[in-house]
Amino acid sequence: MKTKPLLTSAFALATLSLVTGTSYGQGSQPTLAKIESTNLIAVGHRETSVPFSYVDTNNNVVGFSQDLCNKVIDAVKLKTKHPDLRVRFIPVTSQNRIPLVQNGTIDLECGVTTNLTSRQNQVAFSDTFFVATTRLLTRKDSGIKDFPDLVGKTVVTNQGTTSERILRKMNEEKKMNMNIISAKDYGEGRATLETGRAVAYMMDDVLLAGTRSLTAKPSDWALVGTPQSSEAYGFMMRKDDSEFKKLVDDAMSQVMRSPEIKTLYDKWFTKPVPPKNINFEFPMSGTMQKLFAEPNDKAFE
């Protein structure tokens, strides 16, 4: 399946919905009915979240999340009897991803969003497809080994994420006097770190490994620190649409319980990954093996 995104901004689509009055938010037309009537599914993706969801040099949306998302799209094609179903790929950020799902601009968000009980009041989550922990990325010679070393330092994280909430709470409760920079995405976070405006970058360990692979010299950087939380990644969709959620979960569970999941996992985490063909060396953990054998949509908090 080709996954080249249509170059239409999420802001423009949301504005168009407001102007035309076209919106498929919560409580209105069911997702599958909307997709069937329009012959179009709108998929939210990230632009720089290597190796889960990002845009490659050919302007295609690729990654582990997208490979799983493609399985869901195939299931939607079968369910709606639209083999020629059009796919509109819409880039999202940590700040706008939930509103764009809620207002119907996006039918399915296939990125790296953590399933939290607080977020379940706003959106629904698919079965979990990855579990990460929050740590730090820093230069090997920075002197930063763990979170207590950040006292009085400047740290970058991504706005609207679990990491930002944890970092700000830590700063307040432990009086660490950190200067916290909130980046809009991983591209901005990486630039902030590489240019020396921050000594460390706090986010999910596997995404920091992806960020490291995109730096000018990956061998200069190290993942450090005691994990501060476990993150359960799931795809987002609108609430109270049990038919669509069941289709998404069934499609994901089918591949996660099959031998194909190891092939997909190894493709992105234990083999060279574009654009720099760097191996993440992130083998499947026992936690991940259990998750794939027994898929569920439980939040960790």
LOSE-975071 format. One record per atom (N, C-alpha, C): residue number from 0; chain; atom name; x, y, z. Coordinates in steps of 0.1 Angstrom, whole numbers. Example, Ala and Ser with C-alpha at 12.3 -4.5 7.8 and 13.67 -1.06 7.14 Angstrom:
% residues 2
  nr kette atom    px    py    pz
   0     A    N   132   -57    78
   0     A   CA   123   -45    78
   0     A    C   132   -33    78
   1     A    N   128   -22    71
   1     A   CA   137   -11    71
   1     A    C   129     0    79
//
This chain:
% residues 301
  nr kette atom    px    py    pz
   0     A    N     8   -12     0
   0     A   CA     0     0     0
   0     A    C     9    12     0
   1     A    N     6    21    -9
   1     A   CA    14    34    -9
   1     A    C     8    43     1
   2     A    N    16    50     9
   2     A   CA    12    58    20
   2     A    C    17    72    18
   3     A    N    16    77     6
   3     A   CA    20    91     4
   3     A    C     9   101     8
   4     A    N    12   110    17
   4     A   CA     2   119    23
   4     A    C    -3   129    13
   5     A    N   -16   132    13
   5     A   CA   -21   143     6
   5     A    C   -16   156    13
   6     A    N   -11   166     5
   6     A   CA    -5   177    12
   6     A    C   -16   187    15
   7     A    N   -24   184    25
   7     A   CA   -35   192    30
   7     A    C   -33   194    45
   8     A    N   -31   206    50
   8     A   CA   -28   207    64
   8     A    C   -41   205    72
   9     A    N   -38   200    85
   9     A   CA   -49   197    94
   9     A    C   -56   210    97
  10     A    N   -49   221    98
  10     A   CA   -55   234   101
  10     A    C   -65   238    90
  11     A    N   -61   236    77
  11     A   CA   -70   239    66
  11     A    C   -82   231    66
  12     A    N   -81   218    69
  12     A   CA   -92   209    69
  12     A    C  -102   213    81
  13     A    N   -96   216    92
  13     A   CA  -105   220   103
  13     A    C  -112   233   100
  14     A    N  -105   242    94
  14     A   CA  -112   255    90
  14     A    C  -123   252    80
  15     A    N  -120   243    71
  15     A   CA  -130   240    61
  15     A    C  -143   234    67
  16     A    N  -141   226    77
  16     A   CA  -152   220    84
  16     A    C  -161   231    91
  17     A    N  -154   241    97
  17     A   CA  -161   251   103
  17     A    C  -169   260    93
  18     A    N  -163   263    82
  18     A   CA  -169   271    72
  18     A    C  -181   264    65
  19     A    N  -179   252    62
  19     A   CA  -190   245    55
  19     A    C  -200   238    64
  20     A    N  -197   237    77
  20     A   CA  -205   231    86
  20     A    C  -204   216    86
  21     A    N  -194   211    79
  21     A   CA  -192   196    77
  21     A    C  -183   192    89
  22     A    N  -189   184    97
  22     A   CA  -181   178   108
  22     A    C  -187   165   112
  23     A    N  -179   155   115
  23     A   CA  -183   142   120
  23     A    C  -178   140   134
  24     A    N  -181   149   143
  24     A   CA  -176   148   156
  24     A    C  -183   137   164
  25     A    N  -181   136   177
  25     A   CA  -187   126   185
  25     A    C  -202   128   185
  26     A    N  -209   117   185
  26     A   CA  -224   118   186
  26     A    C  -230   120   172
  27     A    N  -223   121   161
  27     A   CA  -229   123   148
  27     A    C  -227   110   140
  28     A    N  -225   111   127
  28     A   CA  -225   100   118
  28     A    C  -214    90   122
  29     A    N  -217    77   123
  29     A   CA  -207    67   126
  29     A    C  -196    67   116
  30     A    N  -184    63   121
  30     A   CA  -172    64   113
  30     A    C  -173    56   100
  31     A    N  -177    43   102
  31     A   CA  -178    35    90
  31     A    C  -188    40    80
  32     A    N  -199    45    85
  32     A   CA  -209    51    75
  32     A    C  -203    63    68
  33     A    N  -196    71    75
  33     A   CA  -190    83    69
  33     A    C  -180    79    59
  34     A    N  -171    69    62
  34     A   CA  -161    64    53
  34     A    C  -168    58    40
  35     A    N  -178    50    42
  35     A   CA  -185    44    31
  35     A    C  -191    54    22
  36     A    N  -197    64    27
  36     A   CA  -204    74    19
  36     A    C  -195    83    12
  37     A    N  -183    85    17
  37     A   CA  -174    94    11
  37     A    C  -162    87     3
  38     A    N  -161    74     5
  38     A   CA  -150    66    -1
  38     A    C  -137    72     3
  39     A    N  -136    76    16
  39     A   CA  -124    83    21
  39     A    C  -122    80    36
  40     A    N  -110    76    40
  40     A   CA  -106    76    54
  40     A    C   -95    86    56
  41     A    N   -97    93    67
  41     A   CA   -87   103    71
  41     A    C   -78    98    82
  42     A    N   -65    97    79
  42     A   CA   -56    91    89
  42     A    C   -46   101    94
  43     A    N   -45   103   107
  43     A   CA   -35   112   113
  43     A    C   -22   105   115
  44     A    N   -11   112   112
  44     A   CA     2   106   113
  44     A    C    12   116   119
  45     A    N    23   112   123
  45     A   CA    34   121   128
  45     A    C    44   123   117
  46     A    N    51   134   117
  46     A   CA    61   137   107
  46     A    C    75   133   110
  47     A    N    78   132   123
  47     A   CA    92   129   126
  47     A    C    94   119   138
  48     A    N    84   110   140
  48     A   CA    84   101   151
  48     A    C    90    87   146
  49     A    N   103    88   143
  49     A   CA   110    76   138
  49     A    C   111    66   150
  50     A    N   109    53   148
  50     A   CA   105    46   136
  50     A    C    90    42   136
  51     A    N    82    50   143
  51     A   CA    68    47   143
  51     A    C    59    53   132
  52     A    N    61    66   130
  52     A   CA    53    73   121
  52     A    C    60    86   116
  53     A    N    64    86   104
  53     A   CA    72    97    99
  53     A    C    71    97    83
  54     A    N    76   108    78
  54     A   CA    76   110    63
  54     A    C    90   108    58
  55     A    N    91    99    48
  55     A   CA   104    95    43
  55     A    C   108   105    32
  56     A    N   120   102    26
  56     A   CA   125   111    15
  56     A    C   117   111     3
  57     A    N   108   101     1
  57     A   CA    99   101   -10
  57     A    C    85   106    -7
  58     A    N    84   113     5
  58     A   CA    71   119     9
  58     A    C    61   109    12
  59     A    N    65    96    16
  59     A   CA    55    86    20
  59     A    C    55    85    35
  60     A    N    43    82    41
  60     A   CA    42    80    55
  60     A    C    46    65    58
  61     A    N    56    64    67
  61     A   CA    62    50    69
  61     A    C    63    49    84
  62     A    N    66    36    88
  62     A   CA    69    33   102
  62     A    C    62    21   108
  63     A    N    65    17   120
  63     A   CA    58     6   126
  63     A    C    43     9   128
  64     A    N    40    21   133
  64     A   CA    26    24   135
  64     A    C    19    24   121
  65     A    N    25    29   111
  65     A   CA    18    29    98
  65     A    C    16    15    92
  66     A    N    26     6    94
  66     A   CA    24    -7    89
  66     A    C    12   -14    96
  67     A    N    10   -12   109
  67     A   CA    -2   -17   115
  67     A    C   -14   -10   111
  68     A    N   -13     3   109
  68     A   CA   -24    11   104
  68     A    C   -29     6    90
  69     A    N   -20     2    82
  69     A   CA   -23    -3    69
  69     A    C   -32   -15    70
  70     A    N   -29   -23    80
  70     A   CA   -38   -35    82
  70     A    C   -52   -31    85
  71     A    N   -53   -21    93
  71     A   CA   -67   -16    96
  71     A    C   -74   -10    84
  72     A    N   -66    -3    76
  72     A   CA   -72     3    63
  72     A    C   -76    -8    54
  73     A    N   -69   -19    53
  73     A   CA   -73   -30    45
  73     A    C   -86   -36    50
  74     A    N   -88   -37    64
  74     A   CA  -100   -42    69
  74     A    C  -112   -33    67
  75     A    N  -109   -20    67
  75     A   CA  -120   -10    64
  75     A    C  -124   -12    49
  76     A    N  -115   -14    40
  76     A   CA  -118   -16    26
  76     A    C  -127   -28    24
  77     A    N  -124   -39    32
  77     A   CA  -133   -51    31
  77     A    C  -147   -48    37
  78     A    N  -147   -42    48
  78     A   CA  -160   -39    55
  78     A    C  -169   -30    47
  79     A    N  -163   -20    41
  79     A   CA  -171   -10    33
  79     A    C  -173   -14    19
  80     A    N  -166   -25    15
  80     A   CA  -167   -30     1
  80     A    C  -162   -19    -9
  81     A    N  -151   -12    -4
  81     A   CA  -145    -1   -12
  81     A    C  -130    -5   -14
  82     A    N  -127   -14   -23
  82     A   CA  -113   -17   -26
  82     A    C  -104    -5   -31
  83     A    N  -111     5   -36
  83     A   CA  -104    17   -41
  83     A    C  -105    28   -31
  84     A    N  -107    25   -18
  84     A   CA  -108    35    -8
  84     A    C   -97    45    -8
  85     A    N  -100    58    -8
  85     A   CA   -90    68    -8
  85     A    C   -86    70     7
  86     A    N   -73    73     8
  86     A   CA   -67    76    21
  86     A    C   -61    90    22
  87     A    N   -66    98    31
  87     A   CA   -60   112    32
  87     A    C   -52   111    45
  88     A    N   -39   114    43
  88     A   CA   -29   114    54
  88     A    C   -28   128    59
  89     A    N   -30   131    72
  89     A   CA   -30   144    78
  89     A    C   -20   144    89
  90     A    N   -10   153    88
  90     A   CA     0   153    99
  90     A    C    -6   159   111
  91     A    N    -2   154   123
  91     A   CA    -7   159   136
  91     A    C     5   161   145
  92     A    N     2   169   156
  92     A   CA    12   171   166
  92     A    C     6   167   179
  93     A    N    14   168   190
  93     A   CA     9   164   203
  93     A    C    -2   173   208
  94     A    N    -2   186   203
  94     A   CA   -12   196   207
  94     A    C   -25   194   200
  95     A    N   -25   191   187
  95     A   CA   -38   191   180
  95     A    C   -44   177   177
  96     A    N   -37   166   180
  96     A   CA   -42   153   176
  96     A    C   -55   149   182
  97     A    N   -57   152   195
  97     A   CA   -70   149   201
  97     A    C   -82   157   196
  98     A    N   -80   171   195
  98     A   CA   -91   178   189
  98     A    C   -95   174   175
  99     A    N   -85   171   167
  99     A   CA   -87   167   153
  99     A    C   -95   153   152
 100     A    N   -92   145   162
 100     A   CA  -100   132   162
 100     A    C  -115   135   167
 101     A    N  -116   144   177
 101     A   CA  -129   147   182
 101     A    C  -138   154   172
 102     A    N  -132   163   164
 102     A   CA  -141   170   155
 102     A    C  -143   164   142
 103     A    N  -138   152   140
 103     A   CA  -140   144   128
 103     A    C  -131   147   116
 104     A    N  -121   156   118
 104     A   CA  -111   158   108
 104     A    C  -104   145   105
 105     A    N  -101   138   116
 105     A   CA   -93   125   114
 105     A    C  -102   114   119
 106     A    N  -103   103   112
 106     A   CA  -110    91   116
 106     A    C  -102    82   124
 107     A    N   -89    81   122
 107     A   CA   -80    72   129
 107     A    C   -66    79   130
 108     A    N   -61    80   143
 108     A   CA   -48    86   145
 108     A    C   -38    75   147
 109     A    N   -29    73   138
 109     A   CA   -19    62   138
 109     A    C    -5    67   141
 110     A    N    -3    72   153
 110     A   CA    10    78   156
 110     A    C    16    71   168
 111     A    N    19    79   179
 111     A   CA    25    74   191
 111     A    C    19    81   203
 112     A    N     6    78   204
 112     A   CA    -2    85   215
 112     A    C    -4    75   227
 113     A    N     0    80   239
 113     A   CA    -2    71   250
 113     A    C   -16    71   255
 114     A    N   -21    58   258
 114     A   CA   -34    56   263
 114     A    C   -34    59   278
 115     A    N   -41    70   281
 115     A   CA   -43    74   295
 115     A    C   -58    74   299
 116     A    N   -61    71   311
 116     A   CA   -75    71   315
 116     A    C   -81    85   314
 117     A    N   -73    95   316
 117     A   CA   -78   109   314
 117     A    C   -82   112   300
 118     A    N   -74   107   290
 118     A   CA   -77   109   276
 118     A    C   -89   101   272
 119     A    N   -92    90   279
 119     A   CA  -104    82   275
 119     A    C  -117    89   277
 120     A    N  -116   100   284
 120     A   CA  -128   109   285
 120     A    C  -131   117   272
 121     A    N  -120   117   263
 121     A   CA  -121   125   251
 121     A    C  -122   117   239
 122     A    N  -114   106   239
 122     A   CA  -113    97   227
 122     A    C  -113    83   231
 123     A    N  -114    74   221
 123     A   CA  -113    59   223
 123     A    C   -99    55   219
 124     A    N   -94    44   225
 124     A   CA   -81    39   221
 124     A    C   -82    25   216
 125     A    N   -74    21   206
 125     A   CA   -73     8   201
 125     A    C   -65    -1   212
 126     A    N   -64   -14   208
 126     A   CA   -55   -22   216
 126     A    C   -41   -16   216
 127     A    N   -34   -18   227
 127     A   CA   -20   -13   227
 127     A    C   -11   -20   217
 128     A    N    -2   -13   210
 128     A   CA     7   -19   201
 128     A    C    21   -18   204
 129     A    N    24   -10   215
 129     A   CA    38    -8   220
 129     A    C    38    -3   234
 130     A    N    48    -7   241
 130     A   CA    50    -2   255
 130     A    C    64     4   256
 131     A    N    65    17   260
 131     A   CA    78    24   261
 131     A    C    79    29   275
 132     A    N    91    34   279
 132     A   CA    94    41   292
 132     A    C   100    54   289
 133     A    N    98    64   298
 133     A   CA   103    77   297
 133     A    C   116    79   303
 134     A    N   126    83   295
 134     A   CA   140    85   299
 134     A    C   146    98   294
 135     A    N   159    99   293
 135     A   CA   166   111   288
 135     A    C   175   108   277
 136     A    N   176   117   267
 136     A   CA   187   116   257
 136     A    C   196   128   259
 137     A    N   209   125   260
 137     A   CA   219   136   263
 137     A    C   232   132   257
 138     A    N   241   142   255
 138     A   CA   254   140   250
 138     A    C   262   131   260
 139     A    N   270   122   255
 139     A   CA   277   113   264
 139     A    C   286   120   274
 140     A    N   291   132   270
 140     A   CA   300   139   279
 140     A    C   293   150   286
 141     A    N   280   150   287
 141     A   CA   272   161   294
 141     A    C   273   160   309
 142     A    N   276   149   314
 142     A   CA   276   147   329
 142     A    C   262   143   334
 143     A    N   252   143   326
 143     A   CA   239   139   330
 143     A    C   238   124   329
 144     A    N   235   118   341
 144     A   CA   234   103   342
 144     A    C   220    99   346
 145     A    N   213   108   354
 145     A   CA   199   105   358
 145     A    C   192   118   361
 146     A    N   179   118   364
 146     A   CA   171   129   366
 146     A    C   176   139   376
 147     A    N   182   135   388
 147     A   CA   187   144   398
 147     A    C   198   153   392
 148     A    N   205   149   382
 148     A   CA   215   157   376
 148     A    C   210   169   368
 149     A    N   197   170   367
 149     A   CA   191   181   359
 149     A    C   188   193   367
 150     A    N   192   193   380
 150     A   CA   190   205   388
 150     A    C   196   217   382
 151     A    N   188   228   380
 151     A   CA   193   240   375
 151     A    C   197   240   360
 152     A    N   193   229   353
 152     A   CA   196   228   339
 152     A    C   184   231   330
 153     A    N   187   232   317
 153     A   CA   176   234   307
 153     A    C   173   221   301
 154     A    N   160   217   301
 154     A   CA   156   204   296
 154     A    C   145   206   285
 155     A    N   145   198   275
 155     A   CA   135   199   265
 155     A    C   126   187   265
 156     A    N   113   188   263
 156     A   CA   104   177   261
 156     A    C    94   182   251
 157     A    N    84   173   248
 157     A   CA    74   177   238
 157     A    C    61   182   245
 158     A    N    56   193   239
 158     A   CA    44   199   245
 158     A    C    32   189   244
 159     A    N    24   189   255
 159     A   CA    12   181   255
 159     A    C    14   166   257
 160     A    N    25   162   262
 160     A   CA    28   148   264
 160     A    C    29   144   279
 161     A    N    29   131   281
 161     A   CA    30   126   295
 161     A    C    43   131   301
 162     A    N    54   131   292
 162     A   CA    67   135   297
 162     A    C    67   149   302
 163     A    N    60   158   295
 163     A   CA    60   172   300
 163     A    C    53   173   313
 164     A    N    42   166   315
 164     A   CA    35   166   328
 164     A    C    44   161   339
 165     A    N    51   150   337
 165     A   CA    59   144   347
 165     A    C    71   153   350
 166     A    N    77   159   340
 166     A   CA    88   168   342
 166     A    C    84   180   350
 167     A    N    73   186   347
 167     A   CA    69   198   354
 167     A    C    65   195   368
 168     A    N    59   184   370
 168     A   CA    55   179   384
 168     A    C    68   177   392
 169     A    N    78   170   386
 169     A   CA    91   168   393
 169     A    C    97   181   396
 170     A    N    97   190   387
 170     A   CA   104   203   389
 170     A    C    97   211   401
 171     A    N    84   210   402
 171     A   CA    77   217   413
 171     A    C    79   210   426
 172     A    N    77   197   426
 172     A   CA    77   190   439
 172     A    C    91   189   445
 173     A    N   102   187   436
 173     A   CA   115   185   441
 173     A    C   124   198   441
 174     A    N   117   209   437
 174     A   CA   124   222   437
 174     A    C   137   222   429
 175     A    N   137   216   417
 175     A   CA   149   214   409
 175     A    C   153   226   401
 176     A    N   145   236   400
 176     A   CA   149   248   393
 176     A    C   153   246   378
 177     A    N   146   236   372
 177     A   CA   149   233   358
 177     A    C   142   244   349
 178     A    N   148   247   338
 178     A   CA   142   255   327
 178     A    C   137   245   317
 179     A    N   123   244   316
 179     A   CA   117   234   307
 179     A    C   113   240   294
 180     A    N   118   235   283
 180     A   CA   114   240   270
 180     A    C   104   229   264
 181     A    N    93   234   259
 181     A   CA    83   225   253
 181     A    C    83   226   238
 182     A    N    88   216   232
 182     A   CA    89   216   217
 182     A    C    76   211   211
 183     A    N    73   216   199
 183     A   CA    61   212   192
 183     A    C    62   197   187
 184     A    N    74   192   184
 184     A   CA    75   179   179
 184     A    C    90   174   180
 185     A    N    92   162   175
 185     A   CA   106   156   177
 185     A    C   116   164   169
 186     A    N   112   169   158
 186     A   CA   122   177   150
 186     A    C   127   189   157
 187     A    N   118   196   163
 187     A   CA   121   208   171
 187     A    C   129   204   183
 188     A    N   125   193   190
 188     A   CA   131   189   202
 188     A    C   146   185   199
 189     A    N   148   178   188
 189     A   CA   162   174   184
 189     A    C   170   186   181
 190     A    N   165   196   174
 190     A   CA   172   208   171
 190     A    C   176   216   184
 191     A    N   167   216   193
 191     A   CA   169   223   206
 191     A    C   181   216   213
 192     A    N   181   203   213
 192     A   CA   191   195   220
 192     A    C   205   196   213
 193     A    N   205   194   199
 193     A   CA   217   194   192
 193     A    C   224   208   192
 194     A    N   217   219   193
 194     A   CA   223   232   193
 194     A    C   227   236   207
 195     A    N   225   228   217
 195     A   CA   230   231   230
 195     A    C   221   240   238
 196     A    N   209   242   233
 196     A   CA   199   250   241
 196     A    C   193   243   253
 197     A    N   195   229   252
 197     A   CA   190   221   263
 197     A    C   201   210   265
 198     A    N   203   205   278
 198     A   CA   213   195   280
 198     A    C   207   181   279
 199     A    N   194   180   279
 199     A   CA   188   167   279
 199     A    C   174   168   273
 200     A    N   169   157   267
 200     A   CA   156   156   261
 200     A    C   149   145   267
 201     A    N   138   148   274
 201     A   CA   130   138   280
 201     A    C   118   134   272
 202     A    N   117   121   268
 202     A   CA   106   115   261
 202     A    C   106   100   263
 203     A    N    98    93   255
 203     A   CA    98    79   255
 203     A    C   111    73   249
 204     A    N   116    63   256
 204     A   CA   130    58   252
 204     A    C   131    54   238
 205     A    N   121    47   232
 205     A   CA   122    42   219
 205     A    C   122    54   209
 206     A    N   114    65   212
 206     A   CA   114    76   203
 206     A    C   126    85   204
 207     A    N   132    85   216
 207     A   CA   145    91   218
 207     A    C   156    84   210
 208     A    N   155    71   209
 208     A   CA   164    63   201
 208     A    C   163    67   186
 209     A    N   150    70   182
 209     A   CA   148    75   169
 209     A    C   153    88   166
 210     A    N   152    97   176
 210     A   CA   157   110   176
 210     A    C   172   110   175
 211     A    N   179   101   182
 211     A   CA   193    99   182
 211     A    C   198    95   168
 212     A    N   190    87   161
 212     A   CA   194    82   148
 212     A    C   194    93   138
 213     A    N   187   104   140
 213     A   CA   186   115   131
 213     A    C   196   127   134
 214     A    N   204   125   145
 214     A   CA   213   136   148
 214     A    C   225   135   138
 215     A    N   233   145   138
 215     A   CA   245   146   129
 215     A    C   255   134   132
 216     A    N   256   131   145
 216     A   CA   266   121   149
 216     A    C   259   112   160
 217     A    N   251   102   157
 217     A   CA   244    95   167
 217     A    C   253    89   178
 218     A    N   265    86   175
 218     A   CA   274    79   185
 218     A    C   278    89   196
 219     A    N   275   102   195
 219     A   CA   278   112   205
 219     A    C   267   112   216
 220     A    N   256   105   214
 220     A   CA   245   106   223
 220     A    C   242    93   230
 221     A    N   236    94   242
 221     A   CA   232    83   250
 221     A    C   219    84   257
 222     A    N   212    73   258
 222     A   CA   199    72   266
 222     A    C   203    69   280
 223     A    N   198    77   289
 223     A   CA   202    76   303
 223     A    C   189    78   312
 224     A    N   191    75   325
 224     A   CA   181    79   335
 224     A    C   171    67   339
 225     A    N   167    68   351
 225     A   CA   157    58   356
 225     A    C   144    61   350
 226     A    N   137    51   344
 226     A   CA   124    53   337
 226     A    C   114    59   347
 227     A    N   107    69   342
 227     A   CA    98    76   351
 227     A    C    83    72   349
 228     A    N    81    65   338
 228     A   CA    67    60   336
 228     A    C    68    49   324
 229     A    N    57    41   323
 229     A   CA    55    32   312
 229     A    C    44    38   303
 230     A    N    46    38   290
 230     A   CA    37    44   281
 230     A    C    31    33   272
 231     A    N    17    32   272
 231     A   CA    10    22   263
 231     A    C     5    29   251
 232     A    N    11    27   239
 232     A   CA     7    34   227
 232     A    C    -5    27   221
 233     A    N   -15    35   217
 233     A   CA   -26    30   210
 233     A    C   -30    40   199
 234     A    N   -38    35   189
 234     A   CA   -44    44   179
 234     A    C   -57    50   185
 235     A    N   -59    63   181
 235     A   CA   -70    70   186
 235     A    C   -81    71   176
 236     A    N   -94    71   181
 236     A   CA  -106    72   173
 236     A    C  -116    79   181
 237     A    N  -127    83   175
 237     A   CA  -138    90   183
 237     A    C  -145    80   193
 238     A    N  -149    86   203
 238     A   CA  -156    78   214
 238     A    C  -169    73   209
 239     A    N  -174    63   216
 239     A   CA  -188    58   215
 239     A    C  -191    53   201
 240     A    N  -181    47   194
 240     A   CA  -183    41   181
 240     A    C  -178    27   181
 241     A    N  -186    19   188
 241     A   CA  -181     5   191
 241     A    C  -179    -3   178
 242     A    N  -186    -1   168
 242     A   CA  -184    -9   155
 242     A    C  -171    -6   149
 243     A    N  -167     7   149
 243     A   CA  -154    10   143
 243     A    C  -143     5   152
 244     A    N  -144     7   165
 244     A   CA  -134     3   174
 244     A    C  -131   -12   173
 245     A    N  -142   -20   172
 245     A   CA  -141   -34   171
 245     A    C  -133   -38   158
 246     A    N  -136   -31   147
 246     A   CA  -129   -34   135
 246     A    C  -114   -31   136
 247     A    N  -111   -20   142
 247     A   CA   -97   -16   144
 247     A    C   -90   -27   153
 248     A    N   -96   -30   165
 248     A   CA   -90   -39   174
 248     A    C   -88   -53   168
 249     A    N   -99   -58   160
 249     A   CA   -98   -71   154
 249     A    C   -87   -72   144
 250     A    N   -85   -61   136
 250     A   CA   -75   -61   126
 250     A    C   -61   -61   132
 251     A    N   -59   -53   143
 251     A   CA   -46   -52   150
 251     A    C   -43   -65   157
 252     A    N   -53   -71   164
 252     A   CA   -51   -84   171
 252     A    C   -48   -95   162
 253     A    N   -54   -95   150
 253     A   CA   -51  -106   140
 253     A    C   -36  -106   137
 254     A    N   -30   -94   134
 254     A   CA   -16   -94   131
 254     A    C    -7   -96   143
 255     A    N   -11   -90   154
 255     A   CA    -3   -91   166
 255     A    C    -2  -106   171
 256     A    N   -12  -114   169
 256     A   CA   -12  -128   174
 256     A    C    -5  -137   163
 257     A    N    -2  -131   152
 257     A   CA     4  -140   141
 257     A    C    19  -138   141
 258     A    N    26  -148   134
 258     A   CA    41  -147   132
 258     A    C    45  -134   125
 259     A    N    36  -128   118
 259     A   CA    39  -116   110
 259     A    C    44  -104   119
 260     A    N    39  -104   132
 260     A   CA    43   -93   141
 260     A    C    58   -92   143
 261     A    N    64  -104   144
 261     A   CA    79  -104   146
 261     A    C    86   -98   134
 262     A    N    81  -102   122
 262     A   CA    87   -96   110
 262     A    C    86   -81   110
 263     A    N    74   -76   113
 263     A   CA    72   -62   113
 263     A    C    80   -55   124
 264     A    N    81   -61   136
 264     A   CA    89   -55   147
 264     A    C   103   -55   143
 265     A    N   109   -66   138
 265     A   CA   123   -66   135
 265     A    C   126   -56   124
 266     A    N   117   -54   115
 266     A   CA   119   -45   103
 266     A    C   122   -31   109
 267     A    N   116   -27   120
 267     A   CA   117   -13   125
 267     A    C   126   -11   137
 268     A    N   129   -22   144
 268     A   CA   136   -21   157
 268     A    C   149   -29   158
 269     A    N   151   -38   149
 269     A   CA   164   -46   150
 269     A    C   171   -47   137
 270     A    N   167   -39   127
 270     A   CA   173   -38   114
 270     A    C   175   -23   110
 271     A    N   184   -20   101
 271     A   CA   186    -6    97
 271     A    C   173     1    92
 272     A    N   171    13    97
 272     A   CA   159    20    94
 272     A    C   162    33    86
 273     A    N   154    36    76
 273     A   CA   157    48    68
 273     A    C   152    60    77
 274     A    N   157    72    75
 274     A   CA   165    76    63
 274     A    C   180    74    64
 275     A    N   185    71    76
 275     A   CA   200    70    78
 275     A    C   205    56    79
 276     A    N   195    46    78
 276     A   CA   198    32    79
 276     A    C   206    28    91
 277     A    N   201    33   103
 277     A   CA   207    30   116
 277     A    C   198    20   123
 278     A    N   205    10   129
 278     A   CA   198     0   136
 278     A    C   195     5   150
 279     A    N   182     4   154
 279     A   CA   179     9   168
 279     A    C   184    -1   179
 280     A    N   186   -14   175
 280     A   CA   190   -24   184
 280     A    C   181   -24   196
 281     A    N   168   -25   193
 281     A   CA   157   -25   203
 281     A    C   149   -38   203
 282     A    N   155   -49   208
 282     A   CA   148   -62   206
 282     A    C   135   -63   214
 283     A    N   127   -71   209
 283     A   CA   113   -73   215
 283     A    C   115   -78   230
 284     A    N   109   -71   239
 284     A   CA   110   -75   253
 284     A    C    99   -85   257
 285     A    N   101   -91   269
 285     A   CA    91  -100   273
 285     A    C    77   -94   275
 286     A    N    77   -81   279
 286     A   CA    65   -74   280
 286     A    C    58   -73   267
 287     A    N    66   -70   256
 287     A   CA    60   -68   243
 287     A    C    55   -82   238
 288     A    N    62   -92   241
 288     A   CA    58  -106   236
 288     A    C    44  -110   243
 289     A    N    43  -107   256
 289     A   CA    31  -109   262
 289     A    C    19  -101   257
 290     A    N    22   -88   254
 290     A   CA    12   -79   249
 290     A    C     7   -84   235
 291     A    N    16   -88   227
 291     A   CA    12   -93   213
 291     A    C     4  -106   215
 292     A    N     7  -114   225
 292     A   CA     0  -127   226
 292     A    C   -14  -125   232
 293     A    N   -16  -114   240
 293     A   CA   -28  -111   247
 293     A    C   -32   -96   245
 294     A    N   -36   -92   233
 294     A   CA   -38   -78   231
 294     A    C   -49   -72   240
 295     A    N   -48   -60   245
 295     A   CA   -57   -53   253
 295     A    C   -56   -38   251
 296     A    N   -66   -31   256
 296     A   CA   -66   -16   255
 296     A    C   -65   -10   268
 297     A    N   -59   -16   278
 297     A   CA   -58   -10   291
 297     A    C   -48     1   292
 298     A    N   -52    12   299
 298     A   CA   -42    23   302
 298     A    C   -34    19   314
 299     A    N   -22    24   314
 299     A   CA   -13    22   326
 299     A    C   -16    32   337
 300     A    N   -23    43   334
 300     A   CA   -26    53   344
 300     A    C   -39    61   340
//
